[in-house]
Amino acid sequence: MLYASLKTLHLLAIIVWIGGMVFAHFFLRPSLGVFEPAVRVRLMHAVLGRFFSAVLAAIAVTLVSGLWMIGNVAKQVVQAGGHFSMPLEWTVMATLGIVMMLIFGHIRFSLYKRLSRAAQAADWSAGAAALAQIRLWVVINLGLGVLVVLVTLLGLPR
C-alpha cells in the first residue's frame, strides 16, 4: 500500500510540473499578447512565483518518492538473494529527472530573480528578456519531461 501511495504521489507531482509548463507555455503566455508590457511582466512574475513554489514541492515529492521506490525494490531483490540492477528505463528517468531539477534550479534561482528585479524596477524590456530566457529553458524542460514520460511508458528500443 505504501509503494502504491508513493507512486501515486510521484505521478501527481510530475503531472503538476509538466502540466504547469504546458499551460504556461501554450496557453497563458500567448494569451498575454493583448496586454501592454507592464501588465504582461507583472502578471507572469506573479503567476510564475506561485507556479515555481508548486514545482519546488513537486520536486521534493518526486525526489523522495522516487528514491524510496528504487530503494524499496533494491532491498526486496537483495533480501530475496538476488542482485539488484536498476532497469535502463529507470536510469534514464532518474538521470533526466535530475537534469530537469537542475534546469529548474537555474530558472527559479537565476532567471526568475532577474525577472523579479525587472518587475520591481519597472524595467519592462529587462523583464521581457528574462521571460524569453525562462521560456527557452521551460521548453527544454518540457521536452525532457515528455521524453521521460515516453521512456517510462513505452520503454527503450532493444
HELIX and SHEET records of a PDB file:
HELIX    1   1 LEU A    2  VAL A   22  1                                  21    
HELIX    2   2 PHE A   23  LEU A   28  3                                   6    
HELIX    3   3 ARG A   29  SER A   31  1                                   3    
HELIX    4   4 LEU A   32  VAL A   34  5                                   3    
HELIX    5   5 PRO A   37  GLN A   79  1                                  43    
HELIX    6   6 LEU A   88  HIS A  106  1                                  19    
HELIX    7   7 ILE A  107  LEU A  111  3                                   5    
HELIX    8   8 TYR A  112  ALA A  121  1                                  10    
HELIX    9   9 TRP A  124  LEU A  154  1                                  31    
END                                                                             
